[in-house]
Amino acid sequence: MVYPLSGSVSERVARTRQTIPASVRLIAVTKQVPVEAMREAYEAGIRDFGESRVQEAEGKQAQLQDLPDITWHLIGHLQANKAQKALQLFHWIHSVDNLKLAQRLDRLAEPFTQKPIICLQVKIRPDPAKYGWMAPELLADLAALNEYHHLAIQGLMMIPPLGLNAAQLLDAFQQTHTLATQIRDQNWSHIHIHELSMGMSEDYELAVQAGATMVRLGRILFGDRTL
Ligand SMILES: *Cc1c(COP(=O)(O)O)cnc(C)c1O
């Protein structure tokens, strides 16, 4: 699908917001989006911004310092050597995609007074192009993750593979929901999965239908990215 720029950013925020239940958090994904458009989204009520790259977010945060009540979400793959920086810049890290990274974040977060909020990134179907745990691998790693007491592990994040039809997408979202319920039913002391970060511009309505609590929307708000 192509997202031409019809209407202003604020009109698109308002229009899109109406299609999402009030209880679902709308994260505006602003990779490659200039700060002027981010300000417009802010004026239209957006307080959650999602960025894929640590460095890009750092530059934008410096330019948006006058907007104090933004919640920043890291949604892109995090390299180990940027983990410290990511913890300084982001309130939420959705893209914790392996045990080693979780362990590193846990160690780095030890001195923090507020625990960083973490989502575990899963893939429901094997997809070499995507990071994340397959469900059985994640279930096997939960005991280890439960020891990472300096992290607030609160959600699952899922990105479906390209090329699925609507029924397959809905199924992938529902399986993510089922996996979250399964983990919750195990009553871990330090893992409390109550957020489902899933749904992008082309599929968020299906994700919401399957129980998403956070949708990550870029193009539907800001138009097509050039890169
Ligand atoms: C880019 C991106 C999005 C937003 O995708 P759109 O199709 O622009 O809505 C959501 N989640 C992740 C992880 C992304 O990288």
PDBQT file of the ligand as one rigid body, heavy atoms in Angstrom, charges set to zero:
ROOT
HETATM    1  C1  LIG A 301       8.872   1.254  10.765  1.00  0.00    +0.000 C 
HETATM    2  C2  LIG A 301       8.272   0.429  11.849  1.00  0.00    +0.000 A 
HETATM    3  C3  LIG A 301       6.918   0.556  12.198  1.00  0.00    +0.000 A 
HETATM    4  C4  LIG A 301       5.955   1.462  11.469  1.00  0.00    +0.000 C 
HETATM    5  O1  LIG A 301       5.653   0.920  10.237  1.00  0.00    +0.000 OA
HETATM    6  P1  LIG A 301       4.611   1.693   9.250  1.00  0.00    +0.000 P 
HETATM    7  O2  LIG A 301       4.360   0.729   8.181  1.00  0.00    +0.000 OA
HETATM    8  O3  LIG A 301       5.314   2.935   8.794  1.00  0.00    +0.000 OA
HETATM    9  O4  LIG A 301       3.411   2.010  10.074  1.00  0.00    +0.000 OA
HETATM   10  C5  LIG A 301       6.442  -0.207  13.247  1.00  0.00    +0.000 A 
HETATM   11  N1  LIG A 301       7.245  -1.056  13.919  1.00  0.00    +0.000 NA
HETATM   12  C6  LIG A 301       8.540  -1.210  13.608  1.00  0.00    +0.000 A 
HETATM   13  C7  LIG A 301       9.359  -2.168  14.384  1.00  0.00    +0.000 C 
HETATM   14  C8  LIG A 301       9.098  -0.476  12.571  1.00  0.00    +0.000 A 
HETATM   15  O5  LIG A 301      10.393  -0.640  12.253  1.00  0.00    +0.000 OA
ENDROOT
TORSDOF 0
